[in-house]
């Protein structure tokens, strides 16, 4: 879609967002305009992996539990739940008034169906092992057991039982994730290929999908059958797909209510121009470069990977390139995780000259030098900020080591597809956002068989530590196992963590109900709008 047509789409939405227009029945419609910094790759809760898709899915669907505006765990499709004394059996009670967007009742069987589909090998879900604490999940994912042997069952339409292999302190938090949302069984069985498209997607959240213009926007409207429809204020929400530069211009023009980010080049300006609308907050997310460990030159060469990591001046990057309060990442798990001490590389406190000297020594030991420079491709998604970071790191690698790096930018969906294929990608840019407040949500990327492990990293030591942590009841012993797993993985350098994020949004002063939280989840159903100085 060209720029002129995109402007027309936004202008039409503004007519709704002004709240002065009316529908045919004379009822005022409240519309919220939000920005996504990338196209969702899928709205199938078992096919998505991006933050952008997750943001939209949290408007469309609802799990057994969810989060309040300030990040507190609350009931979702389940009104309540109980846990057995041994911590292994959970019983959830589905709300009697939980309804799909076509009016059908949401049942315990809908969750059983969805959970089984999630772990079915043919589904190839990125989050297939998200329910690894549930009985038989891992064996089913490996194809050793059938999905109907998963430890979930429906006692009746409103009672769901989940059986775990061992007590899991963060288990309820997992059930907020979109991959655990229910699926309308009859509809997907009759229209599997097109079910997650406008007009076909039966949802159980506060909104339903009206339109999806690829490259432009996703238009959502209120699900009138949602159990808390009376508490939902916004009638329609438009998720516009905009790059970080364009969204600032749209926001300043009054065409957006919430930005997905704040571009570094405009951050200082916005802090001075609109300090009350700029929201910057601690956020559980890490920006990193990953290695394809399935192919040379990085397979079986941890010292080469270490050399490249040590050559990066992270402090200079956050000070001069990103410039929005990010913290240099010399470890993988961000600080602020409950019951966890973040680990760091053993060179995190070295001064730059010492760090660079050691980097050059390791580079030479790996067989590279001025007459035989390392050459590889660095792939990243098309974005101004990604390119500036890539150019800065390319320069550091060249100046410190003499490495020759070819930069390749791709659309996000293409980048993810190439990373997953593992054929042409050598080094890639990605980020990881915590799905819940526990160290395992980050450390799972180092498990050999975890679908989120995109580097092909494999360590029997890390696998054993994480496996033992999953069975450990004592929270302090579990913490020690997780911290040791991070230390072992950091020593192997399967990834180069670069910085820890802070969430950065511009939120219009007409938006009511926004609250910063460490997971950076902001459901539209928690928001309302000021119209003429009055909350609607």
Beta strands, then each sheet from edge to edge (+ up, - down):
strand 1: 31-36
strand 2: 65-67
strand 3: 73-75
strand 4: 78-83
strand 5: 89-94
strand 6: 152-156
strand 7: 159-163
strand 8: 207-213
strand 9: 217-222
strand 10: 236-241
strand 11: 278-291
strand 12: 327-328
strand 13: 375-381
strand 14: 404-410
strand 15: 427-433
strand 16: 495-506
strand 17: 511-512
strand 18: 528-531
strand 19: 534-535
sheet 1: 1+ 10+ 9- 8+
sheet 2: 2+ 3-
sheet 3: 4+ 5- 7+ 6-
sheet 4: 12+ 16- 11+ 15- 13- 14-
sheet 5: 17+ 18- 19+
end
